[in-house]
Amino acid sequence: MIGALLGLLTAVVTAGYLLCFKAAPADRTAITFAIILWAAIFNSGVVVIRIRTTPRPNRSWYISALFLAVMTVAGNISLGVALDQLGPGVASTMMQLQIFFIAIGAWIFLRERVSVPLALGALLAVGGFVSFALPSSSSASLPGIGLLCGAITALTFSGMMIWTRAVIRDLDPISLNAGRLWVGVIAMSFWPGLLAKVVAMPVDAWLLSIAAAALGPFVGRLCVMYSLRFISAAETKLWGMLSPIFAFLFVFLLYGQVPSTREIVGGALIVSGVLLPTLFALRGLRRSRLSSEIAS
């Protein structure tokens, strides 16, 4: 029960993170810098609290922090463009494509098998992507640059998960999370003219960036980590897939914006494609648990 509630909370705060990111009235790159900065501060607070149990960084830690920082910066900048072009609901739905990029990357780099349900789910997700992209007489097609940036966001975030999966047994996840964020902050500080844009951000943009950082990279990440203590990774991911529904709901409640038929159909195909392999994985997990209980 606790794990499910944490998984549900992950979906809610992720949707809130996207809305805050979208609503912040400032340059997308400047907002990205502010969000990463505040997330680094929040995560560093956790590291300080548990400093006595935090292992010292090693060579693998530094390499991982650098790679994850590059993916973090690229993914969040792409996400900012996708939010402007597509809106929180569609952008959140596009982010669910991560499961397929993760599966392909795990097959190539980690030698993990790609299941038939995952392949079928990928076809459904591609159908949803096509529904977003093709022109229609009932509504204008979604901007190609927005769809491309949404796909880049899913790809970079997937790269982070694949890399993390490969090294996390040997590294402390909380300190690594703080490290990759600070490396991202330092790297973005050298972006020409960026710091001037950050300093010029209005107060409401700073407040929204703080809220986005607290909801997404901080609370959302901690919810995922602690949810895994009570339920499986597949179950945690299943609850997190509800974030597009909450994103569309929040947009409707705040702005009265009703999703178009294209967005509903495309979103339903993508989410269905993601749910299909996840539900099969859960079914197999429950069978293995039952077999273990019978055997014992």
Backbone bond lengths (Angstrom), bond angles and torsions (degrees), N, CA, C in turn:
res aa  C-N    CA-C-N  psi(-1)  N-CA   C-N-CA  omega(-1)  CA-C   N-CA-C  phi
1 M - - - 1.462 - - 1.526 111.39 -
2 I 1.343 117.01 -44.36 1.457 120.99 -179.94 1.530 110.49 -63.95
3 G 1.339 116.47 -42.98 1.452 120.55 179.19 1.518 112.08 -61.55
4 A 1.343 116.47 -42.19 1.462 120.40 179.22 1.528 111.14 -64.24
5 L 1.326 116.71 -41.63 1.466 120.41 178.81 1.524 110.97 -63.81
6 L 1.324 117.25 -40.11 1.462 120.62 177.56 1.526 110.88 -66.03
7 G 1.338 116.35 -38.97 1.457 120.17 176.86 1.516 111.80 -63.75
8 L 1.329 116.07 -41.31 1.467 120.38 177.58 1.525 110.58 -65.03
9 L 1.328 116.52 -40.57 1.460 120.84 178.44 1.535 110.57 -62.72
10 T 1.325 116.79 -35.44 1.458 120.56 176.45 1.521 111.20 -58.70
11 A 1.343 116.63 -45.15 1.464 121.15 179.34 1.521 111.14 -62.68
12 V 1.334 116.97 -41.00 1.466 121.27 -177.95 1.529 110.73 -66.62
13 V 1.347 116.73 -49.23 1.464 119.49 -176.66 1.530 111.33 -69.05
14 T 1.343 117.95 -30.83 1.461 120.15 176.18 1.521 110.75 -64.01
15 A 1.328 116.35 -43.06 1.466 120.26 176.46 1.530 110.56 -62.60
16 G 1.334 116.95 -41.38 1.460 120.43 177.72 1.517 111.92 -63.89
17 Y 1.322 116.32 -38.76 1.467 121.66 177.02 1.527 110.84 -59.04
18 L 1.334 117.05 -45.73 1.460 120.97 -179.48 1.525 111.60 -64.06
19 L 1.345 116.71 -39.83 1.456 119.56 179.35 1.524 111.85 -66.00
20 C 1.337 117.07 -41.67 1.469 120.54 178.62 1.521 110.55 -65.10
21 F 1.323 116.86 -41.86 1.458 121.95 178.26 1.531 109.43 -60.25
22 K 1.319 116.29 -46.67 1.453 121.73 -178.73 1.532 111.89 -64.52
23 A 1.329 117.46 -39.67 1.465 121.56 -173.00 1.521 113.41 -79.73
24 A 1.325 118.86 -18.10 1.466 121.35 -176.11 1.529 110.37 -62.58
25 P 1.358 118.02 119.11 1.470 121.73 -175.13 1.532 112.20 -84.59
26 A 1.333 116.61 76.47 1.460 120.65 179.86 1.522 108.76 -161.80
27 D 1.317 115.18 171.00 1.463 121.46 176.30 1.527 109.80 -54.87
28 R 1.344 116.84 137.31 1.462 120.91 -175.16 1.522 112.27 -61.34
29 T 1.334 116.58 -38.99 1.462 119.06 179.58 1.523 110.98 -67.06
30 A 1.336 116.75 -39.48 1.468 120.76 178.55 1.520 110.98 -64.54
31 I 1.334 116.75 -41.55 1.461 120.73 178.39 1.528 110.40 -64.57
32 T 1.339 116.31 -40.52 1.462 120.33 177.59 1.523 110.37 -59.03
33 F 1.337 116.47 -44.77 1.468 120.58 179.02 1.527 110.40 -60.74
34 A 1.335 116.95 -45.72 1.465 120.43 -178.17 1.524 111.37 -63.68
35 I 1.336 117.68 -40.64 1.461 121.28 179.91 1.533 110.42 -64.59
36 I 1.341 116.52 -46.26 1.458 119.97 -179.87 1.526 110.34 -64.00
37 L 1.348 116.80 -38.71 1.463 120.95 179.21 1.524 111.41 -61.34
38 W 1.332 116.83 -50.45 1.464 120.11 -179.14 1.522 111.56 -66.53
39 A 1.330 116.69 -37.82 1.476 119.15 177.28 1.521 110.57 -63.06
40 A 1.350 117.24 -38.13 1.462 120.98 177.76 1.523 110.63 -63.74
41 I 1.332 116.51 -40.86 1.467 121.01 178.84 1.527 110.54 -63.85
42 F 1.337 116.77 -46.89 1.472 120.72 -179.41 1.529 111.06 -61.35
43 N 1.346 116.53 -46.83 1.458 120.05 -178.01 1.527 111.73 -67.91
44 S 1.330 116.59 -33.26 1.461 119.93 177.57 1.521 110.89 -65.89
45 G 1.341 116.20 -32.51 1.459 119.60 176.24 1.518 111.61 -59.92
46 V 1.340 116.47 -40.00 1.461 120.95 178.41 1.528 109.98 -66.59
47 V 1.341 116.32 -40.03 1.468 120.15 179.39 1.528 110.22 -62.29
48 V 1.326 117.34 -42.64 1.466 121.35 -179.90 1.529 110.67 -63.07
49 I 1.334 116.04 -40.97 1.464 120.16 -179.02 1.532 111.19 -60.96
50 R 1.332 116.23 -38.21 1.471 120.81 -177.93 1.525 111.64 -108.93
51 I 1.337 117.24 33.10 1.457 121.65 -173.39 1.524 112.44 -60.80
52 R 1.319 118.04 -31.76 1.456 120.55 -177.04 1.523 112.68 -69.32
53 T 1.321 116.94 -24.67 1.467 120.45 -179.21 1.529 112.28 -103.36
54 T 1.326 117.06 4.11 1.466 120.86 -179.03 1.526 110.51 -88.80
55 P 1.330 118.14 120.46 1.472 120.13 -179.84 1.527 111.92 -69.57
56 R 1.323 116.52 157.26 1.461 121.21 179.04 1.533 109.99 -71.72
57 P 1.337 117.26 142.19 1.475 120.10 177.84 1.521 111.66 -62.79
58 N 1.339 116.22 144.50 1.460 121.63 174.60 1.529 109.19 -121.28
59 R 1.320 116.97 -173.02 1.468 121.06 -176.55 1.529 111.23 -60.34
60 S 1.323 117.02 -42.68 1.464 120.91 179.15 1.525 111.15 -62.53
61 W 1.332 116.44 -36.16 1.476 121.10 179.01 1.518 110.19 -62.82
62 Y 1.335 117.66 -45.20 1.465 121.09 -178.06 1.524 111.67 -67.07
63 I 1.341 117.00 -41.49 1.469 120.38 178.51 1.530 110.06 -63.87
64 S 1.328 116.06 -43.14 1.465 120.63 -179.55 1.522 110.83 -65.24
65 A 1.325 117.17 -42.58 1.459 120.76 179.57 1.525 110.68 -61.12
66 L 1.335 117.28 -39.81 1.466 121.61 179.47 1.524 111.27 -65.73
67 F 1.341 116.18 -48.63 1.467 119.56 -179.43 1.528 110.70 -62.67
68 L 1.323 117.44 -46.65 1.455 121.22 -178.61 1.525 111.54 -64.94
69 A 1.336 116.93 -32.33 1.466 120.29 177.67 1.525 110.90 -65.40
70 V 1.342 116.74 -42.59 1.470 120.67 178.26 1.531 110.03 -61.02
71 M 1.327 116.66 -45.36 1.456 120.60 178.98 1.533 111.60 -65.13
72 T 1.323 116.84 -36.60 1.460 121.36 179.56 1.520 111.22 -63.67
73 V 1.328 116.41 -48.78 1.468 120.78 -178.47 1.532 110.50 -64.65
74 A 1.341 116.44 -49.26 1.468 120.02 -179.10 1.528 111.09 -62.14
75 G 1.334 116.72 -42.70 1.461 120.66 -178.29 1.513 112.72 -65.73
76 N 1.330 117.54 -41.81 1.459 120.03 -177.73 1.526 112.31 -73.65
77 I 1.327 118.18 -34.76 1.467 120.04 175.53 1.528 109.96 -65.09
78 S 1.335 116.26 -43.95 1.472 120.24 177.12 1.521 110.66 -62.95
79 L 1.335 116.63 -39.00 1.456 120.37 178.90 1.518 111.02 -62.78
80 G 1.337 117.15 -39.60 1.460 120.05 178.56 1.521 111.99 -59.93
81 V 1.335 116.71 -42.62 1.464 120.96 177.75 1.524 110.45 -66.25
82 A 1.333 116.56 -43.23 1.471 120.78 -179.83 1.528 110.83 -61.81
83 L 1.330 117.56 -40.23 1.465 120.36 179.29 1.521 111.15 -63.93
84 D 1.340 117.38 -41.02 1.463 120.69 179.12 1.522 111.30 -66.08
85 Q 1.323 116.57 -38.06 1.465 121.27 -174.41 1.531 112.91 -83.98
86 L 1.334 116.81 -35.49 1.462 120.90 -170.53 1.519 114.00 -111.69
87 G 1.335 118.13 -26.95 1.456 121.59 -173.01 1.519 110.98 93.03
88 P 1.332 117.64 160.63 1.470 121.19 -176.42 1.518 114.53 -60.64
89 G 1.348 117.66 -39.06 1.464 120.69 -176.28 1.515 112.54 -63.38
90 V 1.339 116.38 -52.66 1.463 120.48 -178.79 1.527 110.31 -68.72
91 A 1.341 117.46 -40.89 1.466 120.24 179.04 1.530 110.98 -60.46
92 S 1.329 116.34 -41.69 1.457 120.55 177.70 1.524 111.08 -63.69
93 T 1.324 116.58 -39.52 1.463 120.58 177.81 1.530 110.89 -64.44
94 M 1.339 116.20 -42.88 1.464 120.16 178.62 1.528 111.23 -60.35
95 M 1.329 116.94 -34.48 1.464 120.51 -179.01 1.518 112.22 -65.23
96 Q 1.355 116.77 -20.37 1.459 119.45 179.28 1.525 112.20 -70.65
97 L 1.346 116.62 -11.27 1.463 119.78 175.79 1.526 111.89 -65.96
98 Q 1.323 116.37 -8.12 1.465 120.06 179.66 1.525 112.30 -54.18
99 I 1.328 116.81 -36.71 1.462 119.46 -174.54 1.527 111.55 -60.58
100 F 1.342 116.82 -32.32 1.458 119.91 -179.45 1.528 111.24 -79.62
101 F 1.318 116.58 -40.01 1.467 119.13 175.52 1.521 110.65 -63.22
102 I 1.336 115.77 -38.42 1.461 120.34 178.17 1.527 110.38 -63.70
103 A 1.341 115.70 -43.68 1.472 119.53 -179.53 1.520 111.23 -63.05
104 I 1.331 117.36 -43.54 1.463 120.86 179.88 1.533 110.34 -65.89
105 G 1.332 116.00 -45.20 1.462 119.63 179.32 1.518 112.14 -63.82
106 A 1.343 116.38 -39.96 1.465 119.74 178.77 1.527 110.72 -66.45
107 W 1.333 116.68 -34.88 1.473 120.72 177.55 1.535 110.54 -66.44
108 I 1.344 116.92 -40.93 1.468 120.91 -177.10 1.525 111.65 -76.70
109 F 1.331 116.56 -47.84 1.462 120.48 -170.78 1.528 114.04 -96.51
110 L 1.349 116.50 -30.58 1.465 119.21 -176.23 1.522 112.52 -110.00
111 R 1.339 116.92 0.64 1.463 122.56 177.78 1.527 112.16 61.38
112 E 1.322 116.94 35.38 1.462 120.91 177.26 1.527 109.40 -93.27
113 R 1.338 116.43 142.12 1.462 122.17 -173.91 1.527 111.39 -75.28
114 V 1.344 116.60 142.19 1.466 122.86 174.35 1.525 108.05 -94.31
115 S 1.335 117.47 119.82 1.459 121.97 -175.30 1.532 111.38 -82.02
116 V 1.330 115.32 161.88 1.469 121.02 176.81 1.537 111.11 -62.30
117 P 1.347 120.07 -45.84 1.475 119.21 177.14 1.522 112.69 -57.18
118 L 1.335 117.10 -35.89 1.458 119.76 178.78 1.521 110.81 -66.71
119 A 1.332 117.18 -40.28 1.462 120.70 178.01 1.522 111.09 -64.22
120 L 1.347 116.23 -42.48 1.474 119.60 177.64 1.530 110.42 -65.11
121 G 1.311 116.65 -40.60 1.450 120.19 178.12 1.518 111.48 -62.84
122 A 1.332 116.90 -35.69 1.459 120.82 178.42 1.520 110.79 -63.56
123 L 1.331 116.50 -38.47 1.468 120.02 178.28 1.529 110.92 -64.33
124 L 1.333 116.79 -41.12 1.460 119.96 176.63 1.532 110.75 -62.32
125 A 1.321 116.68 -43.30 1.458 121.09 -179.26 1.525 111.17 -64.08
126 V 1.334 116.66 -39.73 1.457 120.31 176.77 1.528 109.97 -62.68
127 G 1.343 116.25 -38.34 1.459 119.85 176.07 1.525 111.96 -60.67
128 G 1.330 115.80 -39.52 1.459 119.65 176.74 1.507 111.93 -65.60
129 F 1.334 117.25 -40.06 1.455 121.73 177.96 1.529 110.50 -62.58
130 V 1.335 116.20 -42.37 1.464 120.82 178.61 1.522 110.13 -64.35
131 S 1.341 117.22 -39.18 1.462 121.37 177.90 1.524 111.33 -60.16
132 F 1.330 116.66 -37.72 1.459 120.52 176.71 1.530 111.65 -67.10
133 A 1.338 116.08 -38.11 1.464 120.72 -167.52 1.532 114.27 -88.12
134 L 1.351 117.94 -34.30 1.462 119.95 -174.27 1.525 111.69 -72.34
135 P 1.339 117.57 144.52 1.464 120.29 177.10 1.518 110.84 -67.38
136 S 1.323 116.16 153.47 1.465 121.57 -179.06 1.520 109.01 -144.13
137 S 1.334 115.98 150.44 1.460 120.07 178.70 1.519 112.30 -72.79
138 S 1.345 117.51 -22.86 1.461 121.22 -176.87 1.513 113.28 -86.40
139 S 1.333 117.98 -25.50 1.461 120.94 -179.76 1.516 109.81 -157.06
140 A 1.316 116.29 154.04 1.451 121.33 -179.13 1.531 109.89 -69.30
141 S 1.337 115.63 147.71 1.458 119.21 177.84 1.525 109.45 -67.81
142 L 1.306 115.73 150.49 1.458 120.14 -179.86 1.534 109.81 -72.63
143 P 1.333 117.91 147.60 1.475 121.22 -176.65 1.521 112.11 -58.74
144 G 1.329 115.93 132.67 1.457 120.61 -179.93 1.516 112.97 -61.64
145 I 1.348 117.46 -37.24 1.459 120.41 179.88 1.521 110.47 -65.10
146 G 1.342 116.62 -34.88 1.459 120.32 177.61 1.514 111.70 -67.16
147 L 1.343 116.53 -43.40 1.456 120.77 178.56 1.523 110.93 -65.08
148 L 1.346 116.45 -39.78 1.454 120.40 178.92 1.526 110.86 -63.73
149 C 1.333 116.28 -44.56 1.472 119.85 -179.76 1.532 111.05 -67.78
150 G 1.345 117.14 -34.46 1.457 120.09 175.26 1.521 111.08 -62.48
151 A 1.336 116.20 -41.36 1.465 120.56 178.47 1.532 110.75 -67.59
152 I 1.353 116.86 -39.28 1.472 120.30 178.03 1.523 110.28 -63.45
153 T 1.342 116.16 -40.49 1.467 120.20 177.81 1.525 110.66 -59.18
154 A 1.339 116.14 -48.53 1.463 120.00 178.91 1.525 111.13 -61.37
155 L 1.351 116.69 -39.01 1.460 121.10 -178.51 1.532 111.40 -66.66
156 T 1.335 116.94 -45.25 1.467 119.47 -178.17 1.524 111.35 -69.41
157 F 1.327 117.57 -40.83 1.461 119.78 177.43 1.528 111.16 -65.11
158 S 1.337 115.94 -33.27 1.469 119.86 176.01 1.521 110.63 -66.73
159 G 1.338 116.26 -41.12 1.456 119.96 177.27 1.517 111.81 -58.59
160 M 1.338 116.13 -37.97 1.457 120.59 177.00 1.522 111.17 -62.29
161 M 1.333 116.44 -43.21 1.460 120.10 -177.84 1.528 111.51 -68.59
162 I 1.335 117.26 -39.80 1.468 120.55 -179.83 1.525 110.12 -65.14
163 W 1.323 116.32 -45.63 1.466 120.08 179.05 1.531 110.19 -62.14
164 T 1.348 115.07 -44.92 1.461 119.46 -179.41 1.520 111.13 -61.27
165 R 1.336 116.19 -41.96 1.461 120.45 179.90 1.530 111.00 -60.29
166 A 1.344 115.94 -33.40 1.459 120.24 -176.98 1.527 112.77 -75.85
167 V 1.345 117.81 -27.72 1.476 119.38 -172.30 1.521 114.32 -117.93
168 I 1.343 117.59 -9.17 1.461 119.19 -166.84 1.516 113.60 -66.41
169 R 1.313 118.97 -23.73 1.468 120.14 179.64 1.523 112.18 -66.53
170 D 1.330 116.07 -23.58 1.458 120.25 -177.08 1.527 113.08 -104.07
171 L 1.338 117.71 -3.31 1.464 120.99 -175.64 1.522 110.93 -128.36
172 D 1.324 115.75 154.15 1.462 121.42 177.26 1.524 109.11 -80.12
173 P 1.347 118.97 119.54 1.468 120.42 -174.08 1.531 114.28 -66.05
174 I 1.335 118.08 -35.77 1.469 119.75 -175.83 1.523 110.77 -71.48
175 S 1.328 117.70 -45.82 1.462 119.21 179.02 1.532 110.99 -67.87
176 L 1.343 116.85 -35.15 1.460 120.34 177.73 1.521 110.45 -65.12
177 N 1.330 117.08 -39.47 1.453 120.80 178.56 1.525 110.82 -62.83
178 A 1.334 116.60 -43.81 1.465 120.42 177.37 1.524 110.51 -65.30
179 G 1.334 116.89 -40.16 1.458 120.72 -178.88 1.514 112.75 -62.90
180 R 1.324 117.23 -45.80 1.463 119.54 -178.30 1.522 110.81 -65.86
181 L 1.330 117.90 -32.43 1.459 120.75 178.16 1.529 111.49 -69.29
182 W 1.336 117.09 -42.47 1.465 119.93 179.63 1.523 111.13 -67.98
183 V 1.325 118.22 -36.96 1.464 120.47 175.57 1.527 109.67 -62.34
184 G 1.337 116.46 -40.32 1.458 120.52 176.73 1.520 112.34 -62.32
185 V 1.322 116.64 -42.19 1.471 121.09 178.27 1.524 110.69 -61.99
186 I 1.341 116.64 -46.77 1.468 120.54 -179.19 1.526 111.08 -62.90
187 A 1.338 116.39 -43.60 1.465 120.00 -179.23 1.524 111.17 -63.53
188 M 1.323 117.37 -43.37 1.462 120.46 -178.55 1.523 112.00 -70.12
189 S 1.321 117.56 -21.48 1.468 120.66 179.22 1.526 111.96 -63.07
190 F 1.350 117.05 -23.63 1.465 121.01 -179.72 1.531 112.26 -88.90
191 W 1.343 116.53 0.22 1.465 120.39 178.52 1.526 108.27 -66.68
192 P 1.339 119.79 123.33 1.472 121.72 -175.61 1.537 112.68 -56.89
193 G 1.319 116.11 123.32 1.456 121.92 175.61 1.516 115.45 78.98
194 L 1.342 117.40 -2.00 1.467 119.43 -174.57 1.532 111.71 -70.02
195 L 1.327 117.42 -45.16 1.462 119.54 -176.67 1.526 111.55 -61.37
196 A 1.321 116.86 -34.41 1.469 119.96 177.20 1.527 110.35 -64.25
197 K 1.324 117.09 -40.06 1.464 120.68 177.20 1.525 111.33 -66.10
198 V 1.330 116.67 -37.76 1.462 120.75 179.56 1.523 110.65 -65.52
199 V 1.336 116.27 -45.30 1.468 120.56 179.86 1.526 110.86 -62.99
200 A 1.335 116.70 -32.82 1.467 120.96 -177.61 1.526 113.09 -82.89
201 M 1.314 117.80 -1.30 1.465 119.95 -179.49 1.530 110.56 -62.34
202 P 1.346 117.88 138.12 1.464 120.35 177.22 1.527 111.59 -69.35
203 V 1.331 115.58 165.68 1.463 121.15 -176.11 1.524 111.47 -59.85
204 D 1.342 117.20 -42.53 1.465 118.97 -177.71 1.529 111.65 -65.54
205 A 1.343 117.23 -30.36 1.463 119.58 176.36 1.525 110.39 -67.97
206 W 1.338 116.98 -39.41 1.459 120.61 177.06 1.530 110.98 -64.52
207 L 1.324 116.67 -42.26 1.463 120.36 179.80 1.529 110.85 -63.61
208 L 1.330 116.36 -42.51 1.469 119.99 179.40 1.528 111.33 -68.34
209 S 1.331 117.26 -34.36 1.464 119.62 177.63 1.523 110.72 -68.25
210 I 1.336 116.90 -36.94 1.465 120.35 176.07 1.526 110.20 -63.89
211 A 1.339 115.84 -44.14 1.468 120.14 179.60 1.527 110.53 -63.59
212 A 1.340 116.94 -43.15 1.466 120.70 -179.94 1.526 110.77 -62.79
213 A 1.329 116.48 -43.19 1.469 120.33 179.74 1.520 111.52 -64.01
214 A 1.339 115.85 -40.84 1.466 119.90 -179.53 1.526 111.20 -67.50
215 L 1.337 116.74 -39.75 1.462 120.44 -175.99 1.526 112.60 -75.54
216 G 1.344 117.06 -46.08 1.456 119.77 -173.13 1.512 115.05 -86.85
217 P 1.346 117.55 -78.67 1.467 119.63 -174.63 1.530 114.35 -66.15
218 F 1.342 118.31 -17.52 1.466 119.67 -177.50 1.525 111.33 -103.09
219 V 1.336 118.78 -74.93 1.466 121.80 -176.75 1.529 110.87 -63.08
220 G 1.336 116.71 -44.87 1.464 119.59 -178.85 1.513 112.52 -59.90
221 R 1.347 116.53 -43.72 1.463 120.35 -179.89 1.524 111.69 -66.58
222 L 1.338 117.07 -40.92 1.461 120.41 178.94 1.531 111.29 -66.57
223 C 1.336 116.81 -37.01 1.467 119.98 177.62 1.525 110.82 -61.55
224 V 1.328 116.19 -42.08 1.468 120.38 178.38 1.523 110.12 -62.73
225 M 1.326 116.23 -45.83 1.462 120.18 -177.52 1.523 112.01 -61.53
226 Y 1.338 116.06 -45.21 1.459 118.67 -177.14 1.532 111.98 -79.38
227 S 1.315 117.36 -25.47 1.461 120.05 175.01 1.519 110.50 -62.59
228 L 1.335 116.02 -35.48 1.466 120.72 -179.31 1.523 112.68 -67.74
229 R 1.319 117.28 -11.73 1.462 119.68 175.69 1.531 111.52 -76.37
230 F 1.335 116.58 -21.23 1.463 120.71 -173.81 1.523 113.33 -113.14
231 I 1.341 117.74 -32.30 1.463 120.81 -179.12 1.519 109.09 -132.86
232 S 1.334 115.61 169.18 1.459 120.73 -176.40 1.528 111.22 -71.55
233 A 1.346 114.94 165.61 1.460 120.04 176.79 1.524 111.20 -62.69
234 A 1.352 116.52 -37.86 1.465 120.21 179.44 1.527 111.03 -63.06
235 E 1.325 116.56 -42.37 1.460 119.85 178.95 1.529 111.53 -67.38
236 T 1.324 116.78 -39.80 1.463 120.37 177.24 1.518 110.87 -61.54
237 K 1.336 116.82 -44.42 1.460 121.29 179.10 1.522 110.64 -64.28
238 L 1.323 116.97 -36.96 1.462 121.26 179.88 1.525 110.80 -60.53
239 W 1.336 117.15 -46.10 1.462 120.27 178.14 1.527 110.64 -65.31
240 G 1.316 117.34 -39.17 1.465 120.66 -179.81 1.510 113.31 -64.35
241 M 1.346 116.79 -23.49 1.459 120.52 179.72 1.524 113.16 -69.55
242 L 1.322 117.06 -8.07 1.461 120.10 177.74 1.529 112.44 -78.82
243 S 1.338 117.78 -3.56 1.462 120.11 -176.45 1.534 113.70 -59.27
244 P 1.366 121.11 -37.99 1.467 118.50 176.96 1.525 112.83 -60.94
245 I 1.335 116.73 -36.13 1.463 119.65 179.67 1.519 109.99 -63.88
246 F 1.332 116.87 -44.72 1.462 120.16 178.29 1.531 111.25 -66.86
247 A 1.335 117.12 -35.55 1.461 120.22 179.14 1.529 110.84 -63.46
248 F 1.347 116.76 -47.55 1.467 120.01 176.67 1.527 110.87 -61.75
249 L 1.343 117.30 -39.58 1.453 121.55 -179.83 1.526 111.43 -64.17
250 F 1.338 117.11 -45.37 1.460 120.41 -179.45 1.525 111.15 -64.15
251 V 1.342 116.95 -40.06 1.468 120.50 178.21 1.526 110.24 -62.21
252 F 1.335 116.01 -40.81 1.459 119.81 178.64 1.530 111.60 -65.28
253 L 1.346 116.47 -44.21 1.463 120.38 -178.34 1.523 112.20 -68.22
254 L 1.321 117.08 -37.00 1.466 120.58 -176.54 1.520 113.08 -84.51
255 Y 1.335 116.51 -37.96 1.467 119.82 -172.76 1.532 113.66 -119.16
256 G 1.341 116.68 -6.85 1.459 119.70 -178.73 1.516 112.97 69.81
257 Q 1.329 117.42 20.16 1.459 122.02 -177.43 1.526 110.33 -88.99
258 V 1.336 116.26 117.60 1.465 121.90 -179.17 1.532 109.16 -90.71
259 P 1.332 118.90 132.57 1.464 120.37 178.72 1.516 111.81 -60.00
260 S 1.344 116.71 142.06 1.457 120.86 177.61 1.525 110.17 -74.78
261 T 1.332 115.35 166.65 1.468 120.09 177.72 1.523 110.74 -59.05
262 R 1.342 116.13 -40.20 1.465 120.83 178.27 1.518 110.97 -59.46
263 E 1.328 116.95 -45.17 1.460 121.03 -178.57 1.522 111.37 -66.67
264 I 1.337 116.87 -38.61 1.459 120.64 179.68 1.531 110.47 -66.55
265 V 1.343 116.79 -47.43 1.465 120.78 -178.43 1.528 110.77 -66.31
266 G 1.334 116.37 -48.49 1.459 119.92 -179.25 1.518 111.63 -63.34
267 G 1.331 116.13 -42.96 1.464 120.01 179.20 1.515 111.84 -64.74
268 A 1.348 116.52 -40.25 1.459 120.20 179.80 1.525 111.12 -64.39
269 L 1.338 117.37 -39.24 1.464 120.55 179.35 1.531 111.23 -66.04
270 I 1.334 116.37 -44.15 1.459 119.46 -179.01 1.522 110.94 -65.98
271 V 1.341 116.48 -47.84 1.462 119.41 -179.29 1.531 110.59 -64.11
272 S 1.363 117.53 -38.85 1.466 120.32 177.57 1.524 110.83 -63.35
273 G 1.339 115.57 -40.36 1.450 119.54 178.48 1.516 112.52 -64.23
274 V 1.322 116.12 -33.30 1.459 120.20 178.14 1.522 111.22 -76.26
275 L 1.331 116.35 -38.86 1.464 120.53 -178.13 1.528 112.32 -68.97
276 L 1.338 116.97 -33.27 1.468 120.50 -175.01 1.538 112.32 -56.19
277 P 1.337 119.28 -57.22 1.466 117.92 179.72 1.522 113.09 -67.18
278 T 1.340 116.67 -29.66 1.463 119.34 -179.89 1.521 110.89 -67.36
279 L 1.336 116.99 -42.43 1.459 120.74 179.45 1.530 110.80 -66.10
280 F 1.336 116.84 -38.22 1.462 119.52 176.68 1.523 110.57 -64.89
281 A 1.339 116.38 -38.11 1.463 120.04 178.35 1.524 110.43 -65.21
282 L 1.317 116.91 -40.91 1.464 120.67 178.05 1.529 111.09 -64.38
283 R 1.339 115.54 -38.98 1.459 119.82 179.60 1.525 110.16 -62.94
284 G 1.341 116.04 -44.33 1.462 119.36 177.88 1.514 112.53 -64.69
285 L 1.357 115.98 -36.90 1.459 120.13 179.03 1.521 110.72 -64.72
286 R 1.327 117.18 -43.76 1.471 120.53 179.59 1.527 110.74 -64.21
287 R 1.343 117.16 -38.20 1.468 119.99 178.31 1.522 111.17 -63.93
288 S 1.314 116.38 -41.92 1.469 119.55 179.72 1.513 111.07 -66.55
289 R 1.349 117.33 -37.71 1.466 120.87 176.78 1.517 110.47 -63.95
290 L 1.351 116.30 -43.28 1.461 120.58 -180.00 1.520 110.50 -63.68
291 S 1.335 117.35 -41.45 1.472 120.95 179.65 1.525 110.80 -63.42
292 S 1.359 115.05 -38.45 1.458 119.88 179.35 1.526 111.04 -65.76
293 E 1.361 114.95 -41.95 1.473 119.01 179.38 1.527 111.15 -64.99
294 I 1.338 117.15 -39.37 1.470 121.03 -179.91 1.534 109.36 -66.17
295 A 1.350 114.97 -42.03 1.455 119.52 -177.64 1.534 111.65 -66.59
296 S 1.333 115.48 -31.72 1.467 118.30 179.54 1.516 112.37 -83.98
